[in-house]
Structures are given as C-alpha cells and as structure tokens.
Amino acid sequence: MDDKLASISWLTLLNGTPTPLALLSGAGEVLACNPAWEQRVGPAGQLLERVHEGDRGELSARIEAARAAAGSVSAAARLVDVRGNIVPLQWTLWRADDTGLWAAVKPDREAWETQARILVDVFRTMDAVIWWCDRPGTLHVSDGNGLAHLGIKPGQLVGMKMLDLYGADSQVLDLCKRVLAGESIRMDTVNEGVHWIVHYAPRRGDDGEIEGVQVFGINLADDVTLAAQAELLRTCIDSMPIVIRAFDKAGTCVVAQGGALAQLAPTERNEMGKHVLAVCGDTEEVRAAFQQALSGVIANIEQIRHDRIWRTRFVPQKDVLGVITGVGAISEDVSQQRHVEQQLREQLRLTQDQQESIARLSSPIIEVWQDVLIVPLIGAVDADRAAMVMESLLATVVERQASFAILDLTGIDSVDTTTAQHLIKIINGLTLLGCRGVVTGIRPPVAQTMVGLGFDLSQVCTLRSLKEALRWCMSRTRRG
C-alpha cells in the first residue's frame, strides 16, 4: 500500500482535487498549482506578493512553522485579487518533502458571514434599493426599504425580465448594456418625487467575467432638503450686512460668505486660503481673540478697518464629539450704528442742557432789595431740580453776601414727602451760610398736605405773601 501511495504523481494529486491546491517552495514561491488555485489565488509565482500587507508577516511565519511541523498548520490571511478586492481565506499548510510544502485554501466563511450580517443590518435601516440581473436580463435580487416608494415589496420582482418591466427603449436597459460592456455608472434621478443616487456596476464571477448587472440606489430626500435649507441660509447671509468666516486651527480661512464682503475692495474679497491675521488684521487684539476661541471661550472685538468700524465675534467650532476643530468669526459693520449712537448722545446732551436751562428759568434768583434774594418755585421740585436750586442759590448768597432768601411757593399746587424734604434741605443750607430763609405763598392744599405728612416747620419763617416777606426782611435790615 505504501508503495502505491509513493508512486502517485504530484500532478495527479493537483489535478484530481477540486480544492485550490498548490506546491510551494521553502521560500513560499508557488511552483505548481491546480486550476482551482489559479481561479481563487492566481497563477504560479511569489505567493506573499498577493497577500494583504497586513497579513504577510503572519503567513510567512506559518509557512516556516509548517516546514518543521509533523502535521498541518492553519492560518488566516487576506488575499488581494486582481481587481483589488480583499478576500479573507483560511490556509492549510503541510510538508511535501524536505524542502517543499503543500498549501490549500478555502473561503473564510466566518469572516464572510460577519461582514454579510453587518452589511445586511445596515442596509435594512437605510432608505435604499438593491437589485441585480443576469446577462439575459432576469432579476435575481430585488430588495430594500426604498421599494416602498415605488409601491413594490421586497422580492416581488424576482424572476421577472427587465425588458418586461421597463420596455425596450427605456434608459435603464441602455444603462445595463453599458454596464455589461464593463462600464460603472453613477447617476442622479427623480422618480415619483423621490431623489435617488444610483450606482450601476458589473457583477463578475470568480473568473472575473461579467455575468450581470448589480445596482444600488439610495434615497437622498433628507439630503436634498438639507441642501435647500443651506441654500436658503446662504441667500439670507448674502443679503445681510455681515461676513461669516470659518478658520481651521492653523488660522486658514476655509469659509467666507456674506453681503458685507461687497464693502471690501475687489482685491480683498477673495479671503479663502488666507490667514486670520491677513483677513481680520494683524493686531494683538485679533491674536488674543482667536486663541481665546480656540480655548473654547467666545471673544468679541471692535476695530476700525478700511475707514469702517467692524465688530467681530470669534466662536469656537466643534465636531460631533465636542473637539474644537477651528474658529468661526461673525463680522458686522457697525459704522452706521456708532454714528447713530453718537448722534443720540449729542441729542441727549443737548436735551439735558435745555432741561437745565428751563429749570433755571423756572427758578430764577432775583435780588429785589439790598441783601434780599427771591427764588420763585414753579411746578414739581424733584431731587435734580432741588440740587440745582440749592447749588445756584447758595453760590449766589455767597457771591452777593445776601442776608435773606425768600422761597416763593405760589407756583406749587401740591407737594409730597420728597418735595417737602428738599425744601427743608434748602433752608438748612441757607442757615449754614448765615442767611435767613423765608417761605412764602404756601397755598391751602399744600399746607394741608405738609401737616398731614407730619413736617415740623416751626423753625422756618413762613409768611403769607411775597409782600409781607419783603416788609419783614426790610424791617429786619433796619433793626440791624
């Protein structure tokens, strides 16, 4: 029996098995192989050159181990075929003689099944369609959630002819003819209001020959809606007096959009690819704001560029994981706004001056007799007006060395707690300067209010009229 086994030719062994089988040299070169090996792995030659570079070291080590092993050695290594596809394979190696090795391969079913399960699970969650037909045009696969847009159930069209489905003059059959000739095609199409991106590609057998057409289509309705929203947003930005820019972490401008770009010189409008310092100004303020945004903090600056006042907000840009990838900058021309604010400030200052002038006119200080001043008060006496009256009156008393100051309340119809307190303060201020304060013209409603508020005016000289006040002051002056 052993003699018969020994007499069996290695060619008989190679040609007699359907398993991909090859005879290797000690260095891993394919010396001879059967047709199944050529179809699966390739012709004779250096084996490791066809193995994926990530698996060459492992397979080389397993070949060396097989030369010294008493039995077979197994290995898993990926093959890169002539079309560039990566094919997972299981390898079995054993000694043929002192220098040679036998090698057999078979598909790595577990790897294929894992990949297939992943692809199927992902595909089932997508709004997509997949189908393939053979060269005569018979459908073998028709699946995907996207078929619902066409009113078709998965698998419903399997076994039907493409000619019957679309007709001899349809664009789909023309595309299939081009694919069967070896062309891969990508196209956009709208069917029943649904926007599709469709990929047509040749389906090849193990021998590399085209045996049919395989098609994958995905519904981009959501992407189209997003694109429409982005276009609307871009149109709005272009109509607004702002500039929106985006810079990467190195400071290079990757986005520049906005209506305010028209205010720049033609040579300065093309900001793409320029550095942030060239776009926003090479100043320490810009540098600090950009670095602050890179650290995750929003920064605001205001600067004068090209005779315009620009307010820029630097905002950190983050990816979906929250990692800062760059800086966004929103610039607004606030020249007109600042001009209006300046006008408003000037108008407010003018109004305040006018109010002070009116207040002085409504409370004039009149010297009616030697050492006697009269201040007629008309209208409400608030804190600001009381302070102004006190300041002017005390200064005039000192300037003219007045001995008496008459506060005439004839023009005041009502008082409150605040008004009464202001009057008391004015009288006390006059007393500190050695000037006697006299209050005249208190009307009955005012008197009732002051009594009701509990103010004690017993220490204040009050007279009925301005005439009596003048007579009183003159008599005091003669006595002096």
C-alpha positions in Angstrom: 0.0 0.0 0.0 2.8 2.4 0.9 4.5 1.7 -2.5 1.3 2.5 -4.3 1.0 5.8 -2.4 4.6 6.7 -3.2 4.1 6.1 -6.8 1.2 8.6 -7.1 2.4 11.6 -9.1 2.0 15.1 -7.5 0.4 16.1 -10.8 -2.3 13.6 -10.2 -2.9 14.9 -6.8 -3.1 18.5 -8.0 -5.4 17.8 -10.9 -7.5 15.4 -9.1 -8.8 17.6 -6.3 -11.4 20.4 -6.6 -9.8 22.2 -3.6 -7.5 25.0 -4.5 -4.1 23.3 -4.0 -0.5 24.4 -4.7 3.0 23.2 -4.2 5.2 25.8 -2.5 9.0 26.1 -2.3 10.6 26.7 1.1 10.6 30.4 0.3 6.9 30.5 -0.3 7.0 30.5 -4.1 4.2 28.7 -6.0 5.9 26.0 -8.0 2.8 24.4 -9.3 -1.0 24.7 -8.8 -4.3 23.3 -10.0 -7.0 25.3 -11.9 -9.0 25.9 -8.7 -5.9 27.6 -7.1 -5.4 29.7 -10.2 -9.0 30.8 -10.1 -9.0 31.5 -6.4 -5.4 32.8 -5.7 -3.7 33.3 -9.0 -1.0 31.6 -11.2 2.4 30.4 -10.1 4.8 32.9 -8.7 5.6 34.7 -5.5 2.7 34.0 -3.1 3.3 36.7 -0.5 3.1 39.4 -3.1 -0.6 38.6 -3.4 -1.3 38.5 0.3 -2.5 41.7 2.1 0.4 43.5 3.5 -1.0 43.4 7.0 -1.1 39.5 6.9 2.2 38.8 5.1 4.3 38.5 8.3 1.9 36.1 9.9 1.6 33.9 6.8 5.4 33.9 6.3 5.8 32.7 9.9 3.1 30.0 9.5 4.9 28.7 6.3 8.2 28.5 8.3 6.4 26.6 11.1 4.8 24.2 8.6 8.3 23.1 7.4 9.2 21.9 10.8 5.8 20.6 11.9 4.8 16.9 11.8 1.3 17.7 10.8 -0.6 20.5 9.2 -0.5 24.2 10.2 -3.6 26.5 9.8 -3.5 30.3 9.1 -5.9 33.1 8.3 -4.7 35.6 5.8 -6.4 38.0 3.4 -5.7 37.9 -0.3 -5.8 40.9 -2.7 -7.2 39.7 -6.0 -6.5 41.1 -9.5 -9.4 43.6 -9.1 -8.1 44.9 -5.8 -10.8 43.2 -3.7 -9.8 41.9 -0.3 -10.7 38.2 0.1 -10.5 36.6 3.6 -9.1 33.0 3.2 -8.3 30.1 5.5 -4.9 28.4 4.7 -3.8 24.9 5.5 0.0 24.1 5.1 1.9 20.8 5.5 5.2 19.3 4.4 5.5 17.7 1.0 9.2 16.8 1.4 12.3 18.3 3.0 12.1 21.5 1.0 8.5 21.8 -0.3 5.1 22.5 1.2 1.6 21.8 0.2 -0.9 24.7 0.5 -4.7 24.6 0.3 -7.1 27.5 0.7 -10.8 27.9 1.3 -13.0 30.9 1.9 -13.1 32.2 5.5 -16.8 31.6 5.9 -16.9 33.2 9.4 -15.4 36.4 8.2 -17.7 36.5 5.2 -20.7 35.8 7.3 -19.8 38.5 9.8 -19.3 41.1 7.0 -22.6 40.0 5.4 -24.5 40.3 8.6 -23.2 43.8 9.2 -24.0 44.9 5.6 -27.5 43.4 5.8 -28.2 45.0 9.2 -27.1 48.4 7.9 -28.9 48.0 4.6 -32.2 47.2 6.4 -32.0 50.6 8.2 -31.4 52.6 5.0 -33.9 54.0 2.6 -32.3 52.2 -0.3 -32.8 49.6 -3.0 -30.5 46.9 -4.4 -31.0 44.6 -7.3 -29.1 42.5 -9.8 -29.9 40.8 -13.1 -28.0 38.3 -15.2 -26.9 39.0 -18.8 -30.3 37.8 -20.3 -32.0 40.3 -18.0 -33.6 38.1 -15.4 -33.9 39.7 -11.9 -32.3 37.5 -9.2 -32.4 40.1 -6.3 -34.8 43.0 -5.6 -34.7 44.2 -2.0 -34.6 47.3 0.2 -36.8 49.7 2.2 -36.7 52.1 -0.7 -39.0 49.8 -2.8 -41.9 51.1 -0.7 -41.6 54.5 -2.6 -42.4 52.6 -5.8 -45.2 50.5 -4.3 -43.2 47.3 -4.6 -42.5 44.7 -1.9 -39.0 43.2 -1.4 -38.6 40.1 -3.7 -41.8 40.9 -5.6 -39.9 41.3 -8.9 -37.5 38.4 -8.6 -37.7 36.2 -11.7 -39.1 38.9 -14.0 -37.4 40.2 -17.1 -36.0 43.7 -17.2 -37.4 44.0 -20.7 -40.9 43.3 -19.5 -40.5 45.8 -16.6 -39.1 48.8 -18.4 -39.6 48.3 -22.1 -37.0 48.0 -25.0 -36.5 51.8 -25.2 -36.0 52.6 -21.5 -33.0 54.4 -20.1 -32.5 51.6 -17.6 -31.9 49.0 -20.3 -29.4 51.3 -22.1 -27.5 51.7 -18.8 -27.5 47.9 -18.3 -26.0 47.4 -21.8 -23.2 49.9 -20.9 -22.5 48.1 -17.6 -22.4 44.7 -19.3 -19.7 46.2 -21.6 -17.6 46.9 -18.4 -18.6 50.5 -17.5 -19.5 51.6 -14.0 -22.1 54.4 -13.8 -23.3 56.8 -11.1 -26.3 59.0 -11.8 -29.0 61.1 -10.1 -32.6 60.5 -10.9 -36.0 61.6 -9.6 -38.8 59.1 -9.6 -42.3 59.6 -8.1 -41.0 62.7 -6.3 -38.1 60.9 -4.7 -34.5 61.9 -5.4 -32.2 58.9 -5.9 -28.4 58.4 -6.3 -28.0 55.2 -8.2 -24.8 53.2 -8.8 -24.6 50.7 -11.7 -21.7 48.2 -11.7 -20.8 45.0 -13.4 -21.3 41.8 -11.5 -18.4 39.5 -12.0 -17.9 35.8 -11.4 -15.0 34.1 -9.7 -13.2 34.0 -13.1 -13.6 37.8 -13.4 -16.0 37.6 -16.3 -19.1 39.9 -16.3 -22.2 37.8 -15.6 -24.7 40.5 -14.9 -25.6 44.0 -13.6 -25.8 45.0 -9.9 -27.4 48.2 -8.8 -27.5 50.1 -5.5 -29.8 53.2 -5.1 -30.2 55.4 -2.0 -32.9 58.0 -1.3 -31.4 61.4 -0.7 -34.6 63.2 0.1 -33.3 64.3 3.5 -30.0 65.5 2.0 -31.9 67.4 -0.7 -34.0 69.1 2.0 -30.8 70.0 3.9 -29.2 71.3 0.8 -32.3 73.5 0.1 -32.1 74.8 3.7 -28.4 75.6 3.3 -29.0 77.4 0.1 -31.8 79.5 1.7 -29.5 80.3 4.6 -26.7 81.2 2.2 -29.0 83.5 0.3 -30.1 85.2 3.5 -26.4 85.7 4.6 -25.5 87.2 1.2 -28.3 89.8 1.7 -27.3 90.8 5.2 -24.5 93.4 6.1 -22.4 90.7 7.7 -19.5 88.4 6.9 -19.3 84.9 8.2 -15.9 83.2 8.2 -14.5 79.9 9.3 -10.9 79.2 10.1 -9.1 75.9 10.8 -7.0 75.5 13.9 -4.0 76.9 11.9 -5.9 80.1 11.2 -6.5 79.4 7.5 -9.8 80.8 6.1 -12.0 78.0 4.7 -15.3 79.8 4.5 -16.1 83.4 3.7 -19.7 84.4 3.0 -21.9 87.5 3.5 -23.3 90.6 2.0 -20.7 92.8 3.7 -18.0 91.4 1.5 -19.2 93.8 -1.2 -17.9 96.7 1.0 -14.3 95.4 0.7 -12.0 96.3 -2.2 -12.2 93.8 -5.1 -8.6 92.6 -4.4 -9.6 91.8 -0.7 -12.9 89.9 -1.3 -11.2 86.6 -2.0 -10.4 85.6 1.5 -10.3 81.8 1.0 -6.9 80.3 2.0 -5.7 83.5 3.7 -4.6 83.6 7.4 -6.8 85.1 10.0 -4.3 88.0 10.6 -4.4 88.8 6.9 -8.2 88.8 6.9 -9.1 90.4 10.2 -5.9 92.5 10.9 -2.5 91.7 12.3 -3.1 93.0 15.8 -2.6 91.7 19.2 -6.4 92.1 19.8 -7.2 89.7 16.9 -4.5 87.2 18.0 -5.8 87.1 21.6 -9.4 86.7 20.4 -8.5 83.9 18.0 -6.6 82.0 20.7 -9.4 82.5 23.2 -11.9 81.0 20.8 -9.5 78.0 20.2 -9.5 77.5 24.0 -13.3 77.3 23.9 -14.3 80.8 25.0 -16.3 83.3 22.8 -14.4 86.5 22.2 -15.7 89.9 20.9 -13.6 92.7 19.5 -14.3 96.0 17.7 -11.9 97.6 15.3 -11.5 100.2 12.6 -10.6 98.7 9.2 -10.9 100.4 5.8 -12.5 103.5 7.4 -15.3 101.3 8.7 -16.0 100.1 12.3 -16.3 96.3 12.5 -17.5 94.3 15.4 -16.3 90.6 15.2 -17.4 87.7 17.4 -15.0 84.7 17.4 -16.7 81.5 18.3 -15.2 78.0 18.8 -16.2 75.4 16.2 -16.6 71.8 17.5 -17.2 68.4 15.9 -19.8 65.9 17.0 -17.5 64.7 19.8 -17.1 68.2 21.1 -13.5 68.6 20.0 -12.6 72.1 18.8 -11.7 71.9 15.1 -11.5 75.6 14.3 -12.9 79.1 14.9 -16.0 80.8 13.4 -16.0 84.6 13.0 -19.1 86.8 12.5 -18.2 90.3 11.5 -20.7 93.2 11.3 -20.2 96.7 10.0 -21.4 98.9 12.9 -20.2 102.2 11.5 -23.8 103.5 10.9 -24.8 102.2 14.3 -22.0 104.0 16.0 -22.8 107.2 14.1 -26.4 107.0 15.2 -25.3 106.3 18.8 -23.1 109.4 18.7 -26.0 111.5 17.3 -28.2 110.2 20.1 -25.6 111.0 22.8 -25.2 114.5 21.4 -29.0 114.9 21.3 -29.3 113.6 24.8 -26.6 116.1 26.0 -28.4 118.9 24.2 -31.7 117.9 25.8 -30.1 117.8 29.2 -28.7 121.2 28.7 -32.1 122.5 27.6 -33.7 121.0 30.6 -31.2 122.6 32.9 -31.8 125.9 31.2 -35.5 125.5 31.5 -35.1 124.6 35.2 -33.0 127.7 35.8 -35.6 129.9 34.0 -38.4 128.3 36.1 -36.4 129.0 39.3 -34.7 132.4 38.7 -32.8 134.0 41.6 -33.7 137.7 41.8 -32.1 140.4 44.0 -35.2 142.6 44.9 -33.5 144.6 47.6 -30.2 145.1 49.2 -29.2 141.7 50.9 -32.6 140.2 49.8 -33.0 137.4 47.2 -36.2 135.9 45.9 -36.5 132.4 44.3 -40.0 131.7 42.8 -40.6 128.0 42.5 -43.0 126.8 39.9 -44.0 123.2 39.2 -42.6 120.0 40.7 -39.4 120.0 42.7 -37.6 116.7 42.3 -34.2 115.7 43.5 -32.3 117.0 40.4 -34.1 120.4 40.4 -33.7 120.8 44.2 -30.0 120.1 43.9 -29.7 122.6 41.1 -31.7 125.3 43.0 -29.6 124.7 46.1 -26.3 124.9 44.2 -27.3 128.1 42.4 -28.9 129.8 45.4 -26.0 129.0 47.9 -23.5 130.3 45.3 -25.5 133.5 44.8 -25.8 134.0 48.5 -22.1 133.9 49.0 -21.4 136.0 45.9 -23.8 138.8 46.9 -23.4 138.5 50.7 -27.2 138.2 51.0 -28.8 138.1 54.4 -32.3 136.9 53.3 -33.5 134.4 50.7 -37.2 134.2 50.1 -38.6 130.9 48.6 -41.9 131.7 47.0 -44.2 128.6 46.6 -47.1 130.4 45.0 -46.5 128.4 41.8 -46.6 125.0 43.5 -50.0 123.4 43.7 -49.1 120.2 45.6 -46.2 118.7 47.5 -45.2 115.2 48.6 -42.7 113.9 51.1 -39.8 114.3 48.7 -40.6 117.9 47.8 -41.0 118.8 51.4 -37.7 117.2 52.3 -36.0 119.1 49.5 -37.4 122.4 50.8 -36.1 121.7 54.3 -32.6 120.9 52.9 -32.5 124.2 51.0 -33.5 126.1 54.2 -30.8 124.3 56.2 -28.2 125.0 53.6 -29.0 128.8 53.8 -28.8 128.7 57.6 -25.3 127.2 57.5 -24.2 130.2 55.3 -25.7 132.7 57.8 -28.6 133.6 55.5 -32.2 133.6 56.8 -34.6 131.5 54.7 -38.2 132.7 54.4 -41.0 130.6 52.8 -44.0 132.4 51.3 -47.0 131.7 49.2 -47.9 128.3 50.8 -51.4 127.5 49.4 -54.1 125.8 51.5 -53.8 122.4 49.7 -50.0 122.4 50.2 -50.4 123.4 53.8 -52.8 120.5 54.5 -50.5 118.1 52.8 -47.5 119.2 54.8 -49.4 118.9 58.0 -50.7 115.5 57.1 -47.2 114.4 56.3 -46.1 115.5 59.8 -43.5 118.0 58.8 -42.5 120.5 61.5 -42.0 123.9 60.0 -41.9 125.7 63.4 -38.3 126.6 62.9 -38.9 128.0 59.5 -40.1 131.6 58.9 -43.3 131.3 56.8 -45.3 134.3 55.6 -48.5 134.6 53.6 -47.2 136.6 50.6 -44.2 137.9 48.9 -45.2 141.5 50.0 -45.2 140.5 53.7 -41.8 138.8 53.2 -40.2 141.9 51.7 -41.6 144.1 54.5 -40.3 141.6 57.1 -36.9 141.5 55.6 -36.7 145.3 55.3 -37.7 145.7 58.9 -35.0 143.2 60.0 -32.5 145.1 57.9 -33.3 148.5 59.6 -33.0 146.9 63.0 -29.7 145.5 62.1 
